[in-house]
């Protein structure tokens, strides 16, 4: 099971949101082993080590990042929370037979934004 988002993805999403245009500099670090197809040989697979010193730089256009996120996660945002809180939310979701995380959070939050509620309470006291 994939676990999204990682800290890096969350940080990248915040950084990307702060950049309305331009490019995001990325650095990919590699190490391990790569398997690749033989040169035209049927079933030929070759193995090669990748040194821990290998890296690749890329400048990702912000517009492309936004387009990808909108295509694969339309209208969505990333949220990083503590594992204990996530476990509690999972239990709540199961107990209430909620289909997705949007339904969980919508059910737990008040219908009116907190700032509007506070302003209304202040007005009632005056």
URBELTA-V188444 format. One record per residue. N is the residue number from 0. RES is the residue in one letter. PSI is psi in whole degrees, 0 to 359 (none if undefined). BURIAL is b if it has 24 or more other C-alpha atoms within 12 Angstrom, else e. Layout:
n | res | psi | burial
N | RES | PSI | BURIAL
N | RES | PSI | BURIAL
This chain:
n | res | psi | burial
0 | X | 132 | e
1 | X | 142 | e
2 | X | 103 | e
3 | X | 149 | e
4 | X | 154 | e
5 | X | 170 | e
6 | X | 319 | e
7 | X | 319 | e
8 | X | 319 | e
9 | X | 313 | e
10 | X | 318 | e
11 | X | 321 | e
12 | X | 319 | b
13 | X | 317 | e
14 | X | 314 | e
15 | X | 322 | b
16 | X | 329 | e
17 | X | 343 | e
18 | X | 103 | e
19 | X | 330 | e
20 | X | 173 | e
21 | X | 209 | e
22 | X | 151 | e
23 | X | 120 | b
24 | X | 127 | e
25 | X | 147 | e
26 | X | 119 | e
27 | X | 127 | e
28 | X | 133 | e
29 | X | 150 | e
30 | X | 155 | e
31 | X | 219 | e
32 | X | 142 | e
33 | X | 139 | e
34 | X | 134 | e
35 | X | 157 | e
36 | X | 147 | e
37 | X | 161 | e
38 | X | 84 | e
39 | X | 2 | e
40 | X | 128 | e
41 | X | 128 | e
42 | X | 4 | e
43 | X | 114 | e
44 | X | 135 | e
45 | X | 157 | e
46 | X | 137 | e
47 | X | 140 | e
48 | X | 151 | e
49 | X | 122 | e
50 | X | 148 | e
51 | X | 347 | e
52 | X | 353 | e
53 | X | 138 | e
54 | X | 161 | e
55 | X | 138 | e
56 | X | 145 | e
57 | X | 140 | e
58 | X | 105 | e
59 | X | 119 | e
60 | X | 132 | e
61 | X | 321 | b
62 | X | 322 | e
63 | X | 317 | e
64 | X | 313 | b
65 | X | 318 | b
66 | X | 316 | e
67 | X | 314 | e
68 | X | 319 | e
69 | X | 328 | e
70 | X | 314 | e
71 | X | 340 | e
72 | X | 63 | e
73 | X | 134 | e
74 | X | 18 | e
75 | X | 161 | e
76 | X | 155 | e
77 | X | 145 | e
78 | X | 123 | e
79 | X | 124 | e
80 | X | 163 | e
81 | X | 143 | e
82 | X | 321 | e
83 | X | 317 | e
84 | X | 321 | e
85 | X | 317 | e
86 | X | 319 | e
87 | X | 318 | e
88 | X | 321 | b
89 | X | 315 | e
90 | X | 318 | e
91 | X | 317 | e
92 | X | 315 | e
93 | X | 316 | e
94 | X | 330 | e
95 | X | 6 | e
96 | X | 46 | e
97 | X | 139 | e
98 | X | 330 | e
99 | X | 173 | e
100 | X | 332 | e
101 | X | 318 | e
102 | X | 321 | e
103 | X | 308 | e
104 | X | 321 | e
105 | X | 322 | e
106 | X | 328 | e
107 | X | 333 | e
108 | X | 149 | e
109 | X | 155 | e
110 | X | 330 | e
111 | X | 140 | e
112 | X | 145 | e
113 | X | 321 | e
114 | X | 321 | e
115 | X | 322 | e
116 | X | 316 | e
117 | X | 318 | e
118 | X | 320 | e
119 | X | 318 | e
120 | X | 318 | e
121 | X | 318 | e
122 | X | 326 | e
123 | X | 327 | e
124 | X | 334 | e
125 | X | none | e
